[in-house]
Amino acid sequence: MLKKQFNSYFLEGKLFLYVFFLLITCIYGQKEYPSFDLPSECSASEYFDYSSLTCRACEINNAIPDENGICSCKFGYYINHVISSFYTCTACDINYSSTADRKNCMKCTYGYNEEQKSCTCPVGHYIVEEYDVNENSYYAVCKECPENSYPSEDLSSCIYCTGDTKPALIKGKYQCSCYDNILVNNDYCIDEDSMYIIGREFSGISRITYNDIVGTDDKTSITVESDFIQQNFIEAFMKCDDGENQTACQMLGNLCVLQLYDENSPACIAYKEAAKKNVGKSDRPNNVPYLFHGLLGGSVSELLNTKMGYHFSYADNPISGYNNTLPLIVAKYDFNGTFVRYEKLTDQFQLCSEEANRSFLFTRVGTNYKKKCTVNIADEIDKLDTTYFYDIFVVDSNNALLPVPVFIKNNEIEYFNSAVNPIQKYYRRIFFFDVISSQGSGSHIIRYPKQFQIKVTQDITVDEFLIPYVTIEYEEEYMTNIYDEEDGYFTKYKFEVNYISTSSETTFFIAMVFMLTLGFMLGCLKAYLWTERNIVSGEGIGLKCLFKWITEWIKALYPCIFLFLLGTSIFYLIFFKNQDAIYVVVPVQGALYILFKVFFIVTFGLSLISILTRLIEQCRVSVFFIDWEKSRGKLYSPTNEELITAPVSVWRTFFVANQWNNLQTFRKVNIKFSIILMVFLLEGLNLRYIAAPHPKIGDLKAHEPTSIFLLFGLNCLCWFSICCVQMFIRWAIYGRYYKNRMLQFIDLLSLSNISLIIFDENYHGFYVHGRSVHPYADTDIVDIAHNLSKEATDLLPKRGFQNTNNILFEVYMTPEFKNVYENMFSNIQEKVLNSKKRQSLTKRFNHHQNQSHGMPSFDEDHVLNAYKGMNKFFCLWLEKNIKDHPFSIEERTFVKNIFGTTPPIKDATVFIEKSSSAFNNVIYEGIEWSLLIFYSLLFNFVDMFFDDCITAAIVVTVVDVLLLAIRKHFGELNISRTSLIDWKFLI
């Protein structure tokens, strides 16, 4: 490759230097640019010299060049050798002319043309050279041409007239002519009456319509008058009328194929009439090509359901009675109907270059093969000498040739449209390139292939296949446009072989319906439980409630669809790869393939909606830090020396709030590490190509197309394997023996004498009891160490809440209690808002007075007092000192704990004991599995769209960074807003 590039650059450099110096010479040297001749400009006595690109005359006098540019003596001149290596052309005597080899002169026995120095003969005679041994001289003897022939222009031979023609002398020249009839095609004649009948029976004989010219829409068609179509149709129709001339009938069928089986074209109408006159066995005509499946009464569906009769295997060396390749052959015909030969189907329809050892890979049974490339159509046309036609067959187990149905995609009718009669949809014969149909018209149009597909359907018997069928699509372009391009006319071409399995569709649909039903039921359950927690009896159902029902339904539905897709993909990945006997075929099209892609896209969309809604919900959670610390007593005021209550330090609250802020984006899985490892496994180790749609699991050839069924399962297996290993290590080793951030945070709350209450829904939340069992938390390191030592030796009571051993609770609140909290919080928010407005006015005033202050200059005692009031309210309530808002502590049964049912709430708030992961749902860790599913779907989506896992890895990394930044930013603002801690203290 590098060598080719170097040579290319080298040649381009030489060309540039050549042009540069040529321009310099023309401009500054004032020399004329050399002129060149064309071969068509040479006279009869000159030949074209390709080395100098000029016309040259022969250097020898009386010599003229032949068609190959070789000089030889004229008529009437013979070769006279002066020396062995040099000769001259010497004129023969009068009444003598030169022999054909120009080595001698011969005497004219009949007549002599002095101007041309040639012998003449009577009409219908030609010259035979005879040698007289006695006289040692040559004679030109005139002999009559055989019947139905005429002499050539130089009288050296006779030319025969073929077909229905005879020799005739017209305007002093011989040519083949009809016997008082019309010459329609070289040597075929037809009488005027027959011509009249054909013209009356068929209209538009010479017309051919092109519907798929590049650059036009589907409704635009171009019809041209083709002399080629007209001349060959008349001959083929007349000769095939009785069905005895098989070659003519083949040509008539080829004309119908060139019309793309247009039923209204004269060629196809005439073909059908000839076929119906010559009905043979098994709905096939005698002596007429079999072009239309079902034309004479056969069933197309029966043909499509015919088995090939082989037992197939994926093994390299199958056992006796099994086959591992598709036994396809093609019958090749030229246009005039002559059978050329039978060929094995190899690369006849393959335009894309391929390695030698992989060029016939598509013939291996079970190999879903796809090759796309850009083809130079001009080069492909230059390789052709004419248009060939092909009948494709499959060899069955009895060595009989079974026709392979062909569907031409350019035609509007598709085979799966049950409303259309299938008889007119499948054909037998195709061409690959059409370079002849528009000959003799004003517009020379070329047809070339756009795509070629072979589709093989698996039988219900797992190791057998039905007869394959072919789909081909053509494009059309003007010949002038193809050859006007300097670098060539390039177009895209696709060749593929697809295997279709109908046996697994039933199982797929059953599993799909089951998982959709399960997801719908789980969604209804989640919506019902949310309604129980948040809708009080008597309240109406508004838009917010409907929106929440939809989001809860989405949260439950998309994981079920994802599991269904993952299970389906893993099923094909396990059972298709490395199987010897044929049990499973990977779908590459059809209803199952389309449904898989549709459900994949739908799942990705639902997952994205779920992630965004859960992030919004987490950023709207209310939190409040309840400080249980008591004052240490009285102390003197530094201003007036009066005794005041000793203040309680707020730094403990700031510290705990920062730790909670850091926990907002805590996760067990490192996404960046996982992505890097994914790329290493898939691209670095080529494991990605396990998803290639062939059964060999060890064939990891790069740059092969992959199957969406296999790739989805492979990517998800790699992704979740990496993530699950990280989770297991963090749970079994890191979190158990090194650091558990959740437990450390809970211990920090107890050590700081601060509780945490969380409101994530209208009447639902979580409570973490952090009231310390020590006298004071705001103390020095010595007291803390003594207190912890006492707690370790059970000299202090347990940390549990209200005489329990648990400090984590799920809270189901009464509407009355939640209304009190919301009223208090809204009053505080109103005061904070008014305080900010006054602060903004003060800043403007100070700026106007050129006074800049770093701290606010207004009094905020009313805000601080409101905050203290809320803290005191929670303390009193949790100590059961507010009789209007009682609460109870309950334990939930195992079944209720699984479903998360709402306990009956009458007049008291209910606390349900929970584990250490009770409040995970309000932080990033609580949606980690949802994020992992979303990232796996995003990775697969980008990978399948760009066919590049590195691009997918970059996109997932960028999206993860964005989501993390959004969650961190808005989560921090939410903590500041609801906990009443200035955001400047959240680091």
N, C-alpha and C positions, 0 to 999 in steps of 0.2 A: 504493500500500500504506500509506504514512504517512498519507495523507488518510483512508483507511478506518479506521485505528487511531484517528486524532484524533476522527473522527465517533463512533466507538464509545465512546471515553472521555468525549466531551462528552455523549452521550446517557445514559451510565451516571451521570455527575455530575448531570445534570438529574433523573434518576429518583431518585437518592439524596436530593437537596435536597427534592424533592416529598414523598417518604415522610417525611423528617425533619420538615418543617413540618406535615405532616398529623398526625403523632403529637403534636407540640407542641399543635396545635389541639385534638385530642381530649382530651389530658390536662389542659391548663390552661384551655382555652376552654370545656370541658364542653359541647361541641356534638356532636350525633349525626352519625355518618358517613352520608352520603346513601345511600339504598337504590336499587337498580336492578331493573328488570323483565327478564323473559325473553320472547322472541317467543311461546313456547308458552303464556304466561300471559295473552295478550291475548284478549278476548272477540270474538264475531263482529262486534260493532259498533265495534271498536277496531283500530287499526293500530300497528305498532311503529316508533317514531321512533328511528333509529339515532344521531342527534345527541345526544339526551338519554338514550338507553337506557331509555325508558319507553313504556308503552302509552298511546296518545292516542285520543280519540274525534274523529270528524269535526266540525268547527266548524259545518257546515251541518246544519240539522235534517233528519231523515228521509233522511240520506245514510249510506251504509256504504262501507268501503274494499274495494277488490278485492285480489287476491293480491300486487300490486305496491305496495300502500299508497296508491293513488289513490282519493279519495272520489268517489262518484257516487250518484245518487238510487236509492232502493229501487224494487222492483217496485211499480207503481201510482202512481208519482210521476214528474213530468216537470220538466225544467229551466225555471224561470221567471226570465228575466233582469230584474232590477230596474234595474240599469245595466249597461253593457257589460262591466265588470270584476267584477261581483258578481251572484250568482244565488241563488235559493232553490229548494227542492224542494216543488212544489205537487201535492197529491193529485188524481188523475183522478176523474171522476164515477163513480157506481155503474154497473156493467156496462161499465166502461172500464178498460183497463190501459195501462201505458206501453210504447212501442216499445223495441226493443233498444238504440237509442242514447239513450233517455230524453229525446228532444227533443219528442216528441209523445205524445198519448194515442190508443189505437185501440179500436174497439168490438168487444166479444166477440160472435161470431156463434153460438156453440154453448152455452157455459156460462161461469159466472163464479164464482170463489172469493173471497168477500168478505173472508175472514180474511187471505188472502195478497195480495188485490187483483190477482189474475192470471186470465187466461182459461183455460178448460179445453177438452179435446177428448175424443172417444171413444178407447177403447183402440186402440193401434197407430197413432195419428195424431199429427201434429206441426203447429205453427202456422206459417203463411206470412203475412207482412205484405203487405197489398194497399192501394193508394192509389186513392181515387175522386176523379178530377179534377173532376167536376161538383160533388160535395158538399164537396170540399176536406177530406177526412177519411180516416183509416186504419181498416182492418178486419182483425180476426184471423180468418183462414180456416183451417179444419182440413183437412189432407190426409193421406191414408194413407201410412205409410212404405213404401219399396220392400221387396221380398221379402228375407228373411233379415236384417232390420234392425229396430231398435226406437227409439222416441223418447227423446231425452235428458230429463234430470230437469226442465229448464225448458221443454221442448217446442220449443226453438228449432231443433233439427236431429235427424237420424236417425243412429244408431250401427250399423255393420254387424258381424255376427258372422263370423269367419273360420274357416277349417279345417272341421272336422267338427261345428261347433256351430250351434245355432239360438237365436233369441230365446225367452225364457220369462219369465213374470211370476211371481215367487216372493216371497211375503210382501209384496205390493204394490209390488215394485220389479222393473224389467226387468234381466235379465242373460243372457249367452250360456251355453247349457247343451247337453250332449250329447243325442243321440237315444237315450235309454234306455241309455246307456253310461257309462263312467267317464271323467271329465276328468282327464288326467294332466299336462298342461303347457299352460296358458293356453287354447289353442284346439285342442288335439289330444285326440281321444277314442279310447277303446279298449273293446272289449266285454269282458265278464267272463270269457268262455272264454279269450280271448287273454291276458288278465291272469293267469289261472290257469296257462296253459302257460308263460308267461315266468317266473313265480315258481317253477314246478317245475323248469324247465331251468336257471335261474341262481339261485344263492343269494348273498345279500349284495349285492344290486344297488346299494344306497345306500351301501355301505361304501367308504371310502378310507383308506389307511394312510399315515401320515407317520413315516418312519424317521430323519429327520435334524433333529429339532427342537433348537435351540440350548440347550445346558445339559444334554443327555441323552447317555448313552453310546451306542455303536454297537449294543448289543443291545436298547435300549429303543425301542419303537415305540408309536404312538398311532393307534387306529382310531376314526373318527367316522362317524356316520350322516348323510349329506348328502342333503337333499331335492333339491338342484340336480342331483346325479349321478343320482338315481333317476328324476326326471321326464324329464330329457333323454335318459337311456339308453333308456327305454321307447319314446319317440317315434322316436329315431334307429334303434333296432333294428327296429321295425316298418316304418318307411319304407325302410330300406336292405336289407331282407331279400331283395328280388329284384334289388337292384343298380341299379334304374332311377333312383331319386332320388339323384342325385350329392351334393346338398347334405346330405342326411341321412347319407349314408355318410361325408362329410367330418366331420360332427359326431360320428359314432360313432368315427372315428379320433382325433378330438381328445380324446374321453373316455378313450381308451386312453392317449394321451400324458399326460393329467393323472394317470393312474395310474402314470406313469413306466414304461410298458410292462410292468407286472406281468402275467405270463402267466396267473396264476390269477384275475385280475379278470374279471368278466363282460364289461366293455367290450372287453378285448383278445381274449377268447375269441370273442365275437360278431363282432369285426372279422375275425379269422382265418377264421371260417366264411364270412363274406361275401366275403372275398378269394378263397378257394378255389373258391367257386361261380362266380366271374367272372374266370377266368384269361385273361389276354391274351397278347401277345407279349413275348418277352424277360423271362420270369418276373415280369411286372408285371400286376396285376389291372386289369380294365376297370371304369370308373365308381367305383372304390373307391380311396382314397388309398394310395400305396405307402409303407408305414411300416417294414416289417421287411425288411432286405436279406437275400436268400436264402430268403425264406419259401416261395416257389413253385419252388425248385429251382436258383436261380442260385448262383454261387460268389462269396463275399465276397472271397476272396484275389484272384480275377481282377479284381474291381472295384478293389481297392486297388492293383493293379499296372497299371491303365489309365492311359495317358499322356494329358495334356491336349492334345497334338498341336501345341503351339506351340514355337518356338525362342525361348528367353528370353535377355535381355541385361541387364546392369547399367547400360548407358549411358543418359544422360538422353534422348538422341535416337537410339534404335536404328535400325539400317538396315532396309530393307524386308524383311519376312518375320520380323522379330523383335519380341518384345513385352517390356515392362519392368514390367508390372503384372499382378496376379492378376485374371483375369476372373470374379469371383464376383458372383452376384446371389441375391436371396432372393425367394421367393413368400410373400406375406402373406395369411393367412386370419383371419377372426374366428371366434368359437367355434361359431356355428351353421352353419359350413361355407361361408359366402359368401367367394368369392375377392375380395380387396381390390385388390391390384396387384402387379406385379413392381417390385423396387427394387434398385439397385446396393448391394452391401455397403459401407457407409460407417461410420456411427457407431450402427447399430441396437443393437449389443451392447457399446457402449463407454459406461461410466458415469463414467470418469475424465476430468476436464477436460484439454484440450490446446490448444496454440496453433493458430490457424486454419490456418497453413501446414504444420502437422505432424500434424493430426488424422487424415489418411489416409496417413501415412507407412508404416503396416503393409502397405498394398497393394502397395508397391514390392517387386519380386522380390528375394529374397536378404536382405531386411532382417529380422533377428531383433528383433522388437519386444516390449517388455515394459513394462507400465504398471500400477503398484499405487497404490491410493488408498483413502481412507476415505469411505464413501458414507452419506448420510442416507437410509435406506430409506423413511422416512415421506414425505419430499419426492418420492421417485421414484414411490411409490404414488399420491400426490395428482395426479401428471401423467397417470395412466392413466384411461381411460374403461371399458376392459374388458381381457380377456386375449386377446392375439393369438398366432397360431401361425405358424411359419416353416419353409419348406422351402428348404434352401440348395443352390444349383447352381453348377457351373462351366461356363462357355461354352467348348466345345472349338473347334478350328480350323475345324470345319464349321458353326459356329454352332448346334450341338446342345447341349441342356441335359443335362449329366451330373450325377446326384445325388451330393452330398457326404455320405459316411457320418458319422454322429454317434455318439459314445460317451458315455454318461451315467455319470459317475464315481461317482454315488451307488449304482449297481448293483454288486453284488459281483464280477461276472465282468469280467475285464480281457482285452483283445484278444490279449495276448501269451501267455496261458495256453493252451498247446497241448493240454491235457487236456480242454478244454471245446469243444463244438461252436460254431464261430464264427458260425453262422447267427443266434443269438439275442443277438449282442453289438453289432451295428451297427444304427442306426435312421436314420430320415429326417427326422422332424419334431421340432421343439422349441418350447417356449415360453420366454419370458424372465422374466416375472413371472406367477405364478398367484395371482389374487385372487378366484377364483370357485369353486374345487373344493369348498370346505367351507361354502359358503352353505347356509343352512337347517339347520345343525347347531348344537349347543350351543357348539362351540368354533370360532371363525373363525380359521383358520390360513393364513398367507401363505407362499408359496414365492418365493424371490428368488435370483439367481445369486451364487455365491461366486467362481467363476473361469470364464473362457472362453478356450479355446485353439484355434488353427488350426495344424495341423501339415502341412508340405509336405515330401515326400520327393523327393530328387534321383534321377533315373533314371541307369542305367549310362551312357547317352548324356549327356555332361556338361552340355549346354545345354538339357535337357528335364527336366520335372518330372512326377511322377505326380499323380493326383487327390488334393487335400488331404483331410484328415478333421478333424473337430471334436471336442473334448472339452469337456464342460460339467459343472459341479458346482453343486448347489443347496444352500441352507440353508432351514430352516423356522422360523417363529416365530409366536406368537400375535399376532393383531391388537391385542389389548388391551395387550400388552407394547410393541408398536411405538409406539403412540400415548400410552402412559402417560408416556414420557420427555418432560420439559419441553423440553429442547434438541434433541430428535430422537433417533432410534434409528440408531446408527452401526455399520457393519460394514466389514470389509476386502474389497476386490474386486480381482481381478487379471485383466487382459486381455493376452494375448500371442500372438504368431505365431512359430512355430519352424520352422526348416528343418533337415531331417535328410539327411545324406549317407551312403550305404552304400558308395560307391565307395572311400572312403579308409580304411574299417575294416580291410580286409585288409592294406593297407600298414602301418597302425598296429599291428596284432597281430604282424606279422612283425618290425617294428622293436622292439617291446616284448620279444618272445621273445629276439631277438638280444642286446639290451642286458642283459636279466636273465641270460642265459647267460654273457655276457662278465663281468658283475659277479660271478657265482658262481665262475667260473674264476679271476678275479683274486683273489677272497677266498680260495679254496683255495690259490693260489700264495703269498699273503701269510702264511696260516696255516702252510704248509709251511716257508717261510723262517724264520718266527719259531721254529718247532719246531727247525729245524737250529741256530739260534743259542743256544737256551736249554735244550733237553732233551738231556742227555748219554745216551749209549748205556747202557741198563740202568736208567735212571730210569723210574718209572711215570708214567702220565698221570692227573693229579688234577683236581679241580674248577677250580683256578686255570688249568690248561692249557686246559680246555674253555671257560672264560670268555674267555680270551685268544683262542682260535680264533674265538669268536662276535664279539668286538670287531674282530678283523682282517677278518672277513668283512663286517661292517657298514661298516668304513672303505672297503672296496673296492666294495661294492654300491651305497651311496647316491649316490656321484658318477655312476655309470653310469645310474641311474634319473633323476637330475637332468638329465643330458645328454639323455636320451631325452625327458623332458618339455619341456626347453628347445628341442630341435630340432623337436618336434611343434608347439609354440606359435609358434616363428619361421616354420615352414612356413606355417601359417595366416595369420600376420601379413603375410607377404610376398605370398603367392599369392591371398589373399582380398581384401585391400585394393586398391582402385583397378583392379580388373579389369573389363573391359567384357564380354567373353564369359564365360560361366559355366563355371568349372573346379572351383572349390572352394566348399563351403558349410561355415560354421562350425557344429560340433555344439553344441547347447544342451541336449540330453537324449539318452537312449538309452545303450547299452552303452559306447560310446566316451567319452561325457561322464562317465559314472559311474566308469569305469576311470581316467580322467585325474584326477578328484578323489581317488579312493582312493589312487592312486600318489603324488599330491602330498602327502596327509596322511601316508602311510607314509614317504616320503622326508624330510619334516620331522621326524618322530619319530626316524628313524634318524640324521639329522644331529645332532639334539640329544643323542642317546646318544653319538655319536662325539665331539662336542665335550667333553662332560663327562668321558668316559673319558680323552681325551688331556690334558685339564687335570690330572686326577688323576695320570696318568703323569708329566707334567712336574714336578709338585710332589713327586714321590717320587724324582727323579733325584739320585744321589749325586755331589758335586763335591769336589775337593780341590785346594788351591793348593800346588804344590811350590816351595819357596824354595831356589834354588841359591846364594844369596849366602854367601860365606865370611867368616869373621872377619878383621879387619885385623891381628890379632896379639895382643900382650899389653898390658895396662895395669894400673896400680896400683889396688887396691881402695880406695874412699874411707873404708872403716871400719878396716881393719887394715894398710893399706899393703902388702899382698901382691900379687904379679903374678897377674892372672887373664886369661882369654880375653876379648877385646873382644866385647861382645854385638852381634848383628845386628839392625838396626832392623826392627820389625814393621809400621811404617806403610805400607811398600810393599804388603804383603799386604792390609792394610785398604783401601788405595786401590783395588787391583785388584778386591777382592771387591765394593766398592761399584759399580765400573763394570760388573762382571758382573751385579750385582743390577739395575742400571738397564737392562741389555740384556734382562732377562727379559720385559718387556712392550713391547719395541721392535717397531714395525710400519712398513710402507712406506705404508700407506693411512691417511689421516685420516678416521675414521668420521663424526665430527660434521660436517665439511665436506661429505662425500659425501651425508649425509642432507639437509642444507640444500639442496644443489644438486638433489637428487632431487625434493624438494617444489617447488622453484622451477620445474623443468622440467615436472613432471606436473600440478601444480595451478595454478601461476602462469601458465604458457604454455598450459594446457589440453591438453597432449599426452596426458594420461591418457585422453581421449575418442577417441584413435585406436583404442582397444580397444572402442569401441562396435560391436555386431555388425551393421554395415551396410557395404557395399563402398566408400563414399566416404571416402577417407583425409583429405580436407580439411575434412570436416564435424566441427567440434570443439565442437558445442553442449554446454554444460555441463548437468549433472544428468541425463545419459542413462545408462541401465543399460549395464554393460560385460560383455564375455564373458570367462569364466575362461581360455579358450584364448588369447585375444588379450592380456588384461591380464598374464598371467604372463610371456609373452615380452617385452612392452613394458617391464614393470618390471625384468626381468632385463637386458635390453639397456641400459637407462639406467644401472642400478646397475653393471654390469661395465664399461661404457664409461667411467664416471667413475673407477672404481677402476683400470682398466688404464692410463688416461692418467696418473694419479698414479704408478703403478709405473714407467711408461716414463720419466717426467721424473726420478724418483729414480735410475733406473738410468743413463740416458743423460746427464743433466746434473748433478743434485745429487750423486749418489754418485761420479761420475767427476771432476768439477771442483771440488767444494766439500767434501763430507764423506762418508766411508764408515765408518760406525760399527763394522762388523765388522773391517775392516782396521785401523782405529785401535786397537781393542781388542787385536788380535794384536800390533801394534807396541808397545803399552803393556806387554804381557806380556814381550816381548823386552827392552825398556828397563828393566823392573823386575826382570829376572832371575828370573822366576816362570813356571812351567809350570802348565798346567791339565789335569787328568784328570777325565773324566766317565764315570760308569757309569749307563747308562739301562736296561739289561736285565741278566739274570743273568750272562751271559758276553760282553757286548757293551758297547762304550763308544767314547769319542773322546779323543784326546790332542792338545793344542796345545803344541808345544815352544816354551818361552819362555826357555830358557837363553841368557843374554847372551854375546856374543863379546867383551865388554869386561871388563877386570879386575874392576871393581866397579860395581855399580849404585847402591849407597848412598853417594853422593858429592855434590859441589857442582855448580853449574851450569856451571862452567868445564870440569871434567873431562868432563861429559856432552857438552858442545859439541865438545871435542877428539875424544872417542871417536866421535861421529857423523860428524865430518869424516873420520876415518881409514876408517870403514866405507864412506863414500861414494866414497872413492878406492881401494877394494879393498885397503887396507893391512891389513885384518883378514879372517879366514876368514868363510865364509858362515854364515848362521844355521841352516842345515838340521840335521836330526836324524840322527845316525849316518852322516855322510858323504853325506847326500842333500841335495837342494835344496828339500825340502818340510818344512814344520813342522806340517802338519795331517794327522792320521791317524785312520782308523777302526780300532778295536782289537777283535780277537776273542781272548778270553782262555781259558786253560786252566782247568778247574775247580779245580786245585790252587792256582793263583795267586789266584783269586777267593776261595777258602776262607781263605787266609792274610790277605787284606785284610779280609774280613768278621770274622775272629777278632780282628784288631787293632782294628778299628772298634768291635766290640761291647764289647771290654775298655775302650776309652776311654769309650764311652757309659755303661758301668757305673760308671766312676770319676766321670764328670761327674754322674751321678745321685746317687751317694753324697755328692759334694761339695755338691750343691744341698740335700740333706736336712740336712747339717750346717749349711749356711748358714741354712736355715729355722729350725732350733733355736736358732741363735745370735741371729737376729733376734727370736725370741720372748723369749729371756732378756734381751736388751738393752732390749726394750720393757718387760719387767717391772721392770727396774732404772731405768726412765725415762731410758735412754741411747739416743739415736738416732744411728746411724752411716750415712753415705751409701755407704760401700764395705764389702764383706765383710771380716770380721776373722779368716778362717781361712786356712790355708796350702794353696795349690793347686799345689805343686811337682810332685806326682805326676801331675796332669792335664797340666801343661805338658811334663813329661818324656815322657809317652806321645805327645803331639802331635809332639814333636821326633823321637821314635822312628819314627813313621809317615812323617814327612817324609824322614828318613834312609833308610828302607826304599825309598821310591820313587826317591830319588836313586841309591842303589846299584843298584837294579834297572834303571833306565834307562841306567846306565853299564855294564851287563852284568857287574856284579860279584857277582851272586847266581847261582851255577851251577845251583841247583835250579829256577830259573824263567827259562829262556832265552826269547828272542823273536827273530822274524825280520821283515824288512821286504819286502813284496811289492808288485808292481803288478798291478792287476786289468785284464783285457781289457775292451774296449768293451762287448761283449755282457753279460758278467758284471756290469759296472758298472751297466748299465741295470736288470737284474733284481735286483741286490743279493744275489747268491748268496754263501753262506758258504764261505770257503776251508777246505781240509782242515786240521784242527787235531789234531796227534798229541801231541807232548810240549812244544810251544813255542807261546807266544802269537804271534799274527800281527798286524803293523801294515800296514794298507793305505793308501797315499797318497791323500789326498782334496783337494778344492778348498777355497776359503775358506768355502763354505757347508756344511761337513761337519756341524757340530753344530747346524744350524738347527732340527732336529726337537725339541730339548730346550728351546727358547725359543718365545715367542709368535709370532715371525715364521715359524717352521716350520709352524704350523697356520693361517697367514693365509688361504690359499685355502679351507680348510675353514670358517673363520669367515665369509668373504665369501659362500660358498654358504649357510651357515646363516642369515646375516642377510638374504639375498635371499629365502630360503624363509619366514623369519619375517615379513618385510615383506609378502610376498604373502599369507600366511596371515591376518594382521591386516587387510590391505586388503580382502580378499575377505569377511571375516567382518563388518567394520564398514562396508565400502564407503566408506572414507575414508583417503586416503593420509597425511594429517596425523597421524591416530591411529597409523597404522602407523609413521611416522617417530619419534613419541614413544616407542612401545614398543621399537623397535630401539635407540634411544639409551639408554634406561634399562637394557635388557639388556646392552648393551655396557659401560656404566659398572659394572654389577654384576660381570660376568665379569672385567673388568680389575682391579677391586678384589680379587676373590677370588684371581686369579692372582698379583697383586702381594703380597698378605698371606701366603698359604701358600708362595709361592715364596721369600720372604724368610726365613720360618721354616725352610724346608728347607735353604737355603744356610747358615744359622747352625748347624743341626743336623749337617750332613754335613761342612762345612769346618772345624768347631770354632772358629768366630769368633763371639764374643758378638754377639747381635742388636743390642745397643745401639750397635755400631760400624757398623751398616748404615743409612745415611741415606737 
